[in-house]
Amino acid sequence: MELFDVYPLYDLKPVRGQGAYVYDEQGREYLDFYGGHAVISIGHGHPHYLNRVTDQLQQLAFYSNSIHNDVQKELAHLLGELSGCGDYHLFLCNSGAEANENALKLASFFNGKRKVIAFRKAFHGRTSAAVLVTDNPAIQAPINKGFPVEFLPLNDAGALQASLAQGDVAAVIVEGIQGIGGIYVPDAAFLQQAQRLCREHGAVLILDEIQSGYGRSGRFFAYQYAGIEPDLITVAKGMGNGFPIAGVLIHPKFQAKHGMLGTTFGGNHLACAAGLAVLEVIQKENLVENARRMGGMLMEALKPISEIREIRGQGLMIGLEFDYPTAALRKQLLFEYGVFTGSASNPNIVRLLPALNIGPSEADQFLDRLNKALQHQNAYQTL
Ligand SMILES: Cc1ncc(COP(=O)(O)O)c(C=O)c1O
């Protein structure tokens, strides 16, 4: 059987990873400033992660959600402690889209409404409800069009107020930092207004922290820069450092009911052990603080590069906007200089999403290789 060919592939085959690096079949080293799409939070092959997952695998890898599972409880407890959301409740699932799907469902259960407000350039996943609130009609099938959605400009509190005032909105969903859209940070004042307006009009505020959460922004959650208290927070990506695990943090005002939500694999023992290992490393190695410090250093050091028109982001979620499409530059970085970077829906943007435990030496290597690639590219272009 052949694979269903939905992914454009680089002609490259990483087979091993260690820290901030991955290695291909020939043993060539690549600096990973993409983290397999913001997934690698504590670095490849972290020894604590390997030990915890291996120990759990030897004990019990899986049992269904019909029994008591202490690893889930331990995970929820530590997540509450590190995120500062200890009074929320946790529903565990398997992917970012599934987390948003459940959050949207919870919102609609809560207030009985159907309409959702999302924002231009938003990405929330590819399952039925999540893809409908994603600002990309090309990935929505007719069967996905199940409820009304309005896309508003990010940071436009006036438009949000006008739309919410109609009283029919179940939820407002917004990324802590827009990722795939090209690294756009919502204004703190806008998030504060969004919270106030949602409360006033009975809508549920969902913060999608799937990419921006788990320390990536330099706070545990990016929305914490705005000091708000969302109704629902969705997490995935960095949560398992590559092991599929996701969740919804649910404000205590939501009443749980047996059978309301559910999943076969969500919250299984092995996934929770991976999730716990990630949190333990984030705590022990102070990775939220490290992401803030290293991100600040990187953004400062990138400023003098004249080809970069704009630098956006927080912590280690950084977008570099150029005046031209960056596909050739990213390819050159990968194949000539051994650096993985990310793209965005805007072709002029390079996204940086390294592990949260990079140090000055990885940052210097990245800057050195980027400068070389830009010099080479300029020389090539002027030939
Ligand atoms: C902000 C955001 N939400 C949701 C998703 C969907 O997550 P998944 O691919 O795990 O379904 C992504 C994935 O890139 C994302 O960046």
The ligand as an SDF file (V2000), in Angstrom:
LIG
                    3D

 16 16  0  0  0  0  0  0  0  0999 V2000
   -3.0420   27.1760   16.8680 C   0  0  0  0  0  0  0  0  0  0  0  0
   -3.3200   25.7820   16.4040 C   0  0  0  0  0  0  0  0  0  0  0  0
   -4.4920   25.2060   16.7170 N   0  0  0  0  0  0  0  0  0  0  0  0
   -4.7820   23.9490   16.3370 C   0  0  0  0  0  0  0  0  0  0  0  0
   -3.8900   23.1910   15.6090 C   0  0  0  0  0  0  0  0  0  0  0  0
   -4.2480   21.7860   15.1910 C   0  0  0  0  0  0  0  0  0  0  0  0
   -3.5030   20.8730   15.9050 O   0  0  0  0  0  0  0  0  0  0  0  0
   -3.3800   19.3420   15.3810 P   0  0  0  0  0  0  0  0  0  0  0  0
   -2.5970   19.3830   14.1110 O   0  0  0  0  0  0  0  0  0  0  0  0
   -2.6850   18.6310   16.5110 O   0  0  0  0  0  0  0  0  0  0  0  0
   -4.7710   18.8490   15.1740 O   0  0  0  0  0  0  0  0  0  0  0  0
   -2.6530   23.7510   15.2460 C   0  0  0  0  0  0  0  0  0  0  0  0
   -1.6920   22.9790   14.4360 C   0  0  0  0  0  0  0  0  0  0  0  0
   -0.8090   23.4910   13.8130 O   0  0  0  0  0  0  0  0  0  0  0  0
   -2.3680   25.0790   15.6480 C   0  0  0  0  0  0  0  0  0  0  0  0
   -1.2060   25.6730   15.3260 O   0  0  0  0  0  0  0  0  0  0  0  0
  1  2  1  0
  2  3  1  0
  2 15  2  0
  3  4  2  0
  4  5  1  0
  5  6  1  0
  5 12  2  0
  6  7  1  0
  7  8  1  0
  8  9  2  0
  8 10  1  0
  8 11  1  0
 12 13  1  0
 12 15  1  0
 13 14  2  0
 15 16  1  0
M  END
$$$$
